[in-house]
Amino acid sequence: MRNRFKDKIVIVTGAGSGIGQRTAERFSEEGAQVVIAELDKNTGKQVEKKINNNNGKAIFIETDVAEYNSVQEMVKNTVKEFGSPDILINNAGINVFSEPLKMSESEWKRAFSVDLDGVWNGCKAVLPHMLEKAKGSIVNISSVHGFQIIPNCFPYPVAKHGVIGLTRALAVDYASKGIKINCISPGYTDTPILERFFSTKPDPEKARKEAEFRQPIRRMGTTTEIANTILFMSSDECNYMIGANIVVDGGITLKIHENDDTGAN
Ligand SMILES: NC(=O)c1ccc[n+]([C@@H]2O[C@H](COP(=O)([O-])OP(=O)(O)OC[C@H]3O[C@@H](n4cnc5c(N)ncnc54)[C@H](O)[C@@H]3O)[C@@H](O)[C@H]2O)c1
């Protein structure tokens, strides 16, 4: 165990599952005090318990990132319980995939309220605290959908493009004030969100195999692989990195064409 984040106060949104959970665990393994800012009480409490049982220091704070008041309250409680936040990981996200003209107005709003407003709400709530100490690090989670388009996934990619834009805009405004803001774009990562995506296909197992074969690396990413990149981007090891978007995707977005021969059987 390294102590890269000893006594740092880290907020991870959506830390009750998948990438967020593993990120919270990895921060704790490296000495941080972690806030599980999660909508789902059950999973949020489970992750809190798991980290504390492993000699970590975590608290679950029920949070809806789509509601600014809820995020502001979570940051207020973080300051009360642990102190002023050093690092924010805006990870909470949902898949809203539709054909544009078949999508309801409420689906459009739901996608943007979590996937884009949620990221802004987090930044807006922690920035005053980071400005006060002239130091802080924010990592936003976009996606390969943030700069590439997969058909029939509307409007998720629109919101994820927005996350990269938001990251770049805020990064420039706050770099001179000691705050670094960056972004990571994961490719297919083995989490419940991906499981739910494959379960919408007529043959989920075949869809998964085909997706694995399309990756130059021939497999999905693990949550640990994504979390490790998030930790690096949050750390003082990369203080010259401002407004960057690191792509961690097994090479999938390097390809122009997908193979006709999927190799799946
Ligand atoms: N898994 C992938 O292949 C993949 C790829 C690219 C990007 N991402 C992005 O990574 C992030 C994490 O995804 P994951 O795969 O771990 O998903 P996941 O569904 O396993 O976890 C997402 C978590 O966010 C929480 N959440 C949802 N809405 C929330 C809200 N309004 N407020 C607070 N918490 C909320 C959920 O309860 C859940 O615990 C998302 O932003 C997702 O878009 C995932």
The ligand as a Tripos MOL2 file, in Angstrom:
@<TRIPOS>MOLECULE
LIG
   44    48     1     0     0
SMALL
NO_CHARGES

@<TRIPOS>ATOM
      1 N1        -18.9910    0.8810  -17.6440 N.am      1 LIG1
      2 C1        -18.6380    1.4030  -18.7990 C.2       1 LIG1
      3 O1        -18.4120    0.6890  -19.7880 O.2       1 LIG1
      4 C2        -18.4550    2.9020  -18.9190 C.ar      1 LIG1
      5 C3        -17.8060    3.3810  -20.0630 C.ar      1 LIG1
      6 C4        -17.6190    4.7400  -20.2200 C.ar      1 LIG1
      7 C5        -18.0470    5.6210  -19.2450 C.ar      1 LIG1
      8 N2        -18.6820    5.1310  -18.1360 N.ar      1 LIG1
      9 C6        -19.1090    6.1290  -17.1360 C.3       1 LIG1
     10 O2        -18.5210    5.7920  -15.8980 O.3       1 LIG1
     11 C7        -19.3670    6.2290  -14.8240 C.3       1 LIG1
     12 C8        -19.6450    5.0740  -13.8780 C.3       1 LIG1
     13 O3        -20.3070    4.0510  -14.5930 O.3       1 LIG1
     14 P1        -20.4040    2.5410  -14.0890 P.3       1 LIG1
     15 O4        -20.1800    1.6940  -15.2710 O.co2     1 LIG1
     16 O5        -19.5760    2.3310  -12.8780 O.co2     1 LIG1
     17 O6        -21.9840    2.4930  -13.7370 O.3       1 LIG1
     18 P2        -22.7900    1.8480  -12.5330 P.3       1 LIG1
     19 O7        -24.2210    1.8680  -12.9510 O.co2     1 LIG1
     20 O8        -22.1840    0.5700  -12.0830 O.co2     1 LIG1
     21 O9        -22.5720    2.9320  -11.3680 O.3       1 LIG1
     22 C9        -23.1130    4.2190  -11.4440 C.3       1 LIG1
     23 C10       -23.4580    4.6760  -10.0300 C.3       1 LIG1
     24 O10       -23.9850    6.0100  -10.1060 O.3       1 LIG1
     25 C11       -25.1070    6.0890   -9.2180 C.3       1 LIG1
     26 N3        -26.0060    7.1620   -9.6340 N.ar      1 LIG1
     27 C12       -26.8500    7.1840  -10.7090 C.ar      1 LIG1
     28 N4        -27.5490    8.3280  -10.7180 N.ar      1 LIG1
     29 C13       -27.1170    9.0560   -9.6550 C.ar      1 LIG1
     30 C14       -27.4850   10.3260   -9.1360 C.ar      1 LIG1
     31 N5        -28.4300   11.0650   -9.7210 N.pl3     1 LIG1
     32 N6        -26.8360   10.7810   -8.0360 N.ar      1 LIG1
     33 C15       -25.8940   10.0260   -7.4300 C.ar      1 LIG1
     34 N7        -25.5300    8.7930   -7.8540 N.ar      1 LIG1
     35 C16       -26.1440    8.3200   -8.9540 C.ar      1 LIG1
     36 C17       -25.7620    4.7190   -9.3450 C.3       1 LIG1
     37 O11       -26.6550    4.4630   -8.2650 O.3       1 LIG1
     38 C18       -24.5500    3.8030   -9.3670 C.3       1 LIG1
     39 O12       -24.1440    3.4570   -8.0670 O.3       1 LIG1
     40 C19       -20.6200    6.8060  -15.5010 C.3       1 LIG1
     41 O13       -20.4910    8.2080  -15.6060 O.3       1 LIG1
     42 C20       -20.6000    6.1630  -16.8780 C.3       1 LIG1
     43 O14       -21.2720    6.9510  -17.8400 O.3       1 LIG1
     44 C21       -18.8940    3.7980  -17.9460 C.ar      1 LIG1
@<TRIPOS>BOND
     1     1     2 1
     2     2     3 2
     3     2     4 1
     4     4     5 ar
     5     4    44 ar
     6     5     6 ar
     7     6     7 ar
     8     7     8 ar
     9     8     9 1
    10     8    44 ar
    11     9    10 1
    12     9    42 1
    13    10    11 1
    14    11    12 1
    15    11    40 1
    16    12    13 1
    17    13    14 1
    18    14    15 2
    19    14    16 1
    20    14    17 1
    21    17    18 1
    22    18    19 2
    23    18    20 1
    24    18    21 1
    25    21    22 1
    26    22    23 1
    27    23    24 1
    28    23    38 1
    29    24    25 1
    30    25    26 1
    31    25    36 1
    32    26    27 ar
    33    26    35 ar
    34    27    28 ar
    35    28    29 ar
    36    29    30 ar
    37    29    35 ar
    38    30    31 1
    39    30    32 ar
    40    32    33 ar
    41    33    34 ar
    42    34    35 ar
    43    36    37 1
    44    36    38 1
    45    38    39 1
    46    40    41 1
    47    40    42 1
    48    42    43 1
@<TRIPOS>SUBSTRUCTURE
     1 LIG1         1 GROUP 0 **** ****
